[in-house]
Amino acid sequence: MTPSVRPALAVLASFVVATSAAACGNSGDAEQPQPDNPAGVVISDGWQDDTFKGAEPATPYEMPDLTLTATNGRDFNLVTDTAYPVTIVFFGYTHCPDVCLLVMSDLTQAMVQLPEEIRDQTQVVFITTDPARDTPGVLRSYLDGYDGDFVGLTGDLHSIATAADGLDVAIEGKRTLPSGGYDVGHGAQVIGFRGDVAPVIWTQGTPVVDLVSDITALAAS
């Protein structure tokens, strides 16, 4: 990805998927998508206007035009069904042993701390990277442990990987564990959309106060 302005001041920010969950494997016929764009994205540096605490893509992302399945079993299109002014997108999975728990906890805390009028304008969308196990019912039960209003989406793995690749979120496929189960490697960044355009990315570990500030700025815009 090439920045559209001030390329000399852009830096390559590496989002290390190994910190989000170990890459995993499963039965031999499981599809293991490999994104064309590895886990890294060019972001602006030094010239951003301080609107956001998080990283600002040199070229803002566009919402993938993709239809998945929501936890109520109905189709959910990422463009037409994200009618909120602000949409927060995170790719993860319910069996994630560590980082997903931390990211989802931070997002939950941020939503609680938002002023009510901002919270009412904000939608959190969790897209599974493990559709084989994350059925709509499993996703709903998992997300209800954080916030009953969070949207959970599943679908075929190829479509999910295509959408993730378009947002520079790496999905590394699966790796078998000694126990016989598996983990799924995936990027841990959270993407903040204003309408169908995402001008900000938050890496894992972004302080909750910064999330609150940025979500408020997105809504105000």
Secondary structure as UniProt FT lines:
FT   HELIX           7..9
FT   STRAND          11..14
FT   HELIX           17..19
FT   TURN            28..29
FT   STRAND          40..43
FT   STRAND          61..62
FT   STRAND          67..70
FT   TURN            71..72
FT   STRAND          75..77
FT   TURN            78..80
FT   STRAND          86..92
FT   TURN            94..95
FT   HELIX           99..113
FT   HELIX           116..119
FT   TURN            120..121
FT   STRAND          122..128
FT   TURN            131..133
FT   HELIX           136..144
FT   TURN            145..146
FT   TURN            148..149
FT   STRAND          151..154
FT   HELIX           157..166
FT   TURN            167..168
FT   STRAND          171..176
FT   TURN            178..179
FT   STRAND          182..186
FT   STRAND          190..194
FT   TURN            195..196
FT   STRAND          197..202
FT   TURN            204..205
FT   HELIX           208..220
//
